[in-house]
Amino acid sequence: MTTLEILFWIFLFIIFYTYLGYGILLYILVKIKELFYKPTQPVLPATDNLPDVTLFIAAYNEEDQVNKKMQNSLDQNYPAEKLHITWITDGSNDSTNEKLKAWPQANILFQPKRQGKTMAINRGMRFIKTPIVIFTDANTMINKDAVIAIVKNFSNPKVGCVAGEKRIINQEEDNAAGGGEGIYWKYESTLKALDARLYSAVGAAGELFAIRRELFQEMKKDTLLDDFILSLRIAMQGYKIAYCSNAYACESGSANIKEEKKRKIRIAAGGLQSIWRLRGLLNPFKYGVLSFQYLSHRVLRWSITPILLFALLPLNIILLIQYKSPVMYGIILTLQVLFYLLAGYGEYLSNKEIKIKILFIPYYFFFMNISVLRSVPYLLRKPNKGVWEKAKRAK
């Protein structure tokens, strides 16, 4: 076997492992573990022993969401005297603060200067006194039992962070951005649940997650993925990230593929940034299973796998020309060409609303991987990385 052939099969294996193989292996490992070890179910404290909790909402110009978010927060099945609602509205110059003043239950922390979400979190956390802090976005609505479900998970002293589930509201007819994002998050939620059952979830989504207040560590101003960095730093302190599907946040998909592109490039750039800032987590001698999960679930996706994916096609063509008869290389090349043709068709459909959402999968997969490559120049040139223009959501 030549060097090119060895590279080809290594590339193919890594691509398969990153997107499908890890999920299959994870499922098998979880089943084996649970044959010998049945996890204990968390137990909710008695009502009079429930801890005080803060709903922490970092918001910028969210005047359209204030009333819905406040009502959604107050609808929680949790003792009202133990549920505190704090808004950090740095830089907001619309009517967000004025609308919040109409709600006496809202604690407003405002400063005129906008420094980005990470700095807003750093500043706001200095004022939080409750033992549990639940982070949620202004434009996401959470289910009525979200707070109680999250608190229940903290009955395990080994849990330092609880990741809620992110759900994309499906329209009867979606565009490629909303449809593709919805399918992606269903798969991602399955992996997170399996990760948590094996050992620990690998990060949390900012739409809904919670931490023990004393485990919070301030982040650098230019941090792009504050939720990911914050949650994994807690895991690096020796705690687990629990995954709670009974606590979920709902939001619409991106308004269009242009808005989703802006969001995905920033997330991919944040992934690259996180790999460097959390590089200590790649030490399996210190972090064991968590290192394996982190590398398999996150690092490969945000680093070498997208490069290998796009390198596989030319390498396949070279090998087919060099070895004119092998059927295997011809089959794999045909599958690759079919994938790119379907992705191209997805591009054509990208802003059209259709019911057959499976047509968005090849394009969204291609789109996610190309975003990783585009994130490199973004990360290098983007000034004031901690402040960004939020992506518009479908209505």
N, C-alpha and C positions, 0 to 999 in steps of 0.2 A: 504494500500500500504506500503510495507516494505521500509527501508532506501535504500537498493540496487536498488529497482525499482525507487525511487525518484531520486537517483543519475543518473541512466541510462537515464531517460527522460530529466533531466537537461543537461547532457552531450550532448545528441542528439539534443536538442534545440539550445545549444550554437554553436555546429558544423554547423547545418543548417543555423542559423542566420549569422554566420561569413562569409560563402561562398556563400549563396544564399539569405537568408532572408533579410539581410541588403540592398542588391541591390533592392529587391522587395519593401521594405519599403521606400527606398530612392526615387524610381520612383513614388510611390504614393504621398509622401510628396511634391515632386517637382510639380506634376500635381495639387495638391491642392493649393500650393502657387501661381502657375501661373494662376489659375482661378481668383485670386483677385489682383495679382500684376504682371504687365507686365514689365519686365526689360528693361531699356533704352539701346539702342545699342551704343557702343562707337563710337565717332566721331574722325576721323583723323584730326590733325591740318593742316593748310595750308602748302604747301611745304616750304615756307620761314620760317615757325615757327617750323619745325620738329626739335626735340632735337638731339644733338650729342649722338652717341651710340658707345659703345665699344663691339666688339666681343672678349670675353675673353677665350683663349684656353690654358688650362694647359696640357702639353704634356710631355711624357717621351719616348724617343727613337721611334719617329714616322716618320722616314725618308721616309718610303713608302707612307705616307699619306700627306706629306707637300704640294706638288704641287696640288694634288686634292683638299685639304682643302682650300688652298689659292684661287684657281680659283673659287671654290664653294662660298667662302666668297665674292669675288669681283663681282660675278654674281648677287648679291642681288639688287633688285629693290628699292634702297635707295640712296639718294644723296651721291656720293663718298666722297665729302669733309666733310660729317658728319658721315661717317662710319670709325671707327678706329679699327684696328686689332692688338691685343696684344697676344703674345705667351709667356708663362712662361715655360721654358724648363729645370728646375732644374735637375741636375744629368745626363742629356742626354749625352751619350758618343758615339753615332753613328753620322751620317751626318745630323741630324735634323737641327742644327744651321747653318751649311754651306749652306744647301738648302734654308733655310729661308732668308739668306743674299742676295739671288738672287731676292727676292721680296722686292722692296723698300717700299711697303705699310705695311710691317710687322714690328711691334715694338717688339723686342726680349728682354725679361728679363731672363737672365740666371745666374745661380750660379753653380759651380761644385758639391756642396754637394746636394745629393738627400735626402729630408726629407719627401717626400710623397705629395700627391695631396692637402691635407688640408693646409699644411704649405705653399705650392706653391700659393694657393689661398690667404691665409693671407698676404703673402709677396707681391704678385702682386697687390692686391687691394689698397695698399698704394700709388701706382703710377697712379691709375685711377682717372681721373677728370670729365669724362662725367656723366651726371645725370642718365643715364640708362646703365646697364651692362648686356650683354647677354652671358651666359655661354654655351659653346658647346664643344663637344669632337672632337679631331683630326680625329678620325676614323668614324665620322658620318657626313653625308651630309644633309644640310637643304634646303628646297624649296626656290625658288627665292623670294617669298613674305613673308618669315618668319619674317624678321626684321620689315617690315612695319606693319604686322599683330600684332606683339607683341607691338610695339609702340602705335598702335591704342588703345589697352586695357589700357594703362597707362593714357589715357585721363580721366579715372575715378580716382579722387584723393584718393578714398578708396582702390584702388588696389596698393599693395606694391610689388607684385611678380606676374609674368606671367609664367605659366607652359606650355611649348609646348608639342606636342604629339610625343611619341616615336613609331616608326613603324619598325617592323622586316621585312627585305626583304625576301619574300617567294621564295624558290626555287621550281621548279616543283616537285622535290623529296627532302624531308628534312629528317634529322635524328631526333631522339627524342628531342635533345637539341634545334635545330632550330625550328622544328614544334611545340613543346610544348610551347616554349617561345613566338612564334608568336601568338598562340591562347590565351595565358595568357594575353599578352599585349593588345589584342583587348578588352577583358573583362575589364581589368584594366582601359583602356582609357574611356570606357563607364561609369564606376563608377566615374572616376575623373570629367568627364563632368557633371554628375548628382550632384556630391558634390558641384561643383562650382555654379550650378544653384540653389541649395538649400541655400548655404551660401558662402562656400569657398572650393577650392580643398584642399586636405590634403597632402601637400608636392608636390615636383616637381622632375622630373627625370633629372639627370645631363647631359644627351645628349643635352637638349635644355631647358633653362629657363632663366628668366631675373628678375632683381631686381632694385629698386631705390637705387642709390649709397649710399645715406645718411643713409639707413636702415641696411647696412651691419654691422655685428658683428663678430669679429674674433672668431675662433673656436679652441678648444683644439687640440694639435698636433696629438693625437691618434684617432681623429674622423674618423669613418669608412664611414658613410653616410653623407658626407659634404652637398650634395644637399638637403637632407631631413631636416637636422638640420638647415641649413641656411634659407630655405624657411619657415619652421614652426616658427622659431624665429621671422621672420617678421610678421607672422600671430599673434603671441603672443604680438606684439606691437600694435595690433588693426587694422591691415590692412588685406585685403583679398588676397587670391591667386586665380587669374583668370586662367581659363583653355582655351587655344587657339588651337583648332584643325586645324586652318588655318596656323599654324606654326608647322612644323613637321621635325623631324630628322630621317633619315633612316640609318639603319645598318644591317649587316648580323647577323644571330643567332650564338651562340657558335659553334665552330668547331666540338665538340663532347660532349658527356655527361660528360666526365671527366673534361673538361674545364668549362662546365656549373655547375658542382658540386662545383668546386672551387669558382666560382662566387657566387652561391646561398648561400653557407655556410657563406661567408664573409658578404653578404647582410643581412642574418638572424642574424648574430652576431651584425651587425650594428643596426638592428632593436631593439634588446635587449638593446644595449647601448643607443639608442635614447630614449627608454621608460624611462630609468632612468634620462637621462639628460633633458628630456622634461616633467618630471613628474608633473610640475606645470600645464601643459595643461590639466590634468585630473580633474581639479577643475571646475565643471560646473557652480558654482556660480560666477566665474570670467570670464569664456570663453564661457558659454552658449552652443549654437548649435555646435560650433567648438569642444568642448570637446566630445560631443556625436558622431560627425563624426570621430574624432581621435580615440576614443575607439573602435568604430564599424568597421572602415575601416582598422586600423593599429594595434592597441594594441592587440586585440584578436588574430589576425593572427600570431603575433610574440611572443606570450606568452603562454596562457593556452590552446588555441584551438588545436594545434597539439598534446599536451599531452592527451587531452580528446579523440581525434580521435583514437589514438592507444590504449587507455584504454577501448574504447567502445567494442571492439571485445571480450576480455576475460570476461568483465562484462556481455555481451550478452549471452555468453556460460554458465556462472554460472546461470543466470536467467532461461535459457531454461532447464537446468538440474534440477533446483530447482522447476520450474513450468513446468511440462512435457507436458501440453496441450495447453498453449496459442499460438494461430496461429500468433499473431502479432510479438512475439519475434522470431519465426521461420522465418517469412518473412524478418525481419530486418537482422537476421543472414545470411540468404541466399544472400541478397543484399551486405552485407559486404564481404562475401567470394567471391562473383562474382567480386567485386571491386578489391580485392587483387589478384585474378587470372588474371584480365585484367592488373593490374599494373605489375604483373610478366611477362606477355606476352610483355608488353611494355619494360621491362628490356631486354628481349630477342631481341627485335627489336631496342634497344636503339642506336646502331651504324649502323643500316641498313637504307638505303635511300628508303622510300616508299611514295606513293602518298596519301594514305588514312590517313590524319593527325589526324583524330578524334581518331585513335588508340593510339595516344600519350597522350591523356588527362588524363586517370587514372594514368598512370605512372608518368607524370609530376606533377600531383596533389600530389601523394604519395611522390615523390622526393622532392617537395617544403617543405612538412611538416616534413619529416625526416631530412631535412637540418636544420630546426630550432633546433631540438634536438642535432644535431652534432655541432651546432654553440656555444653551451655552453662551452665545453672544448676548442674550438678555441678561444673564447673570454677570457678565463681564462689563457691560456698558451701562446698565440701568442705574442712574443716580437715585439716591434716597430710596433704596429698595424696600424699606419698611412701610412706605406709603404707596398705595396703588389705587387705581380706579376700579371699583367693583364691577363685576360682570352683571349685565341686566338679565333678569329672569323672565321666563314666559309668564303671561298673566292668565 
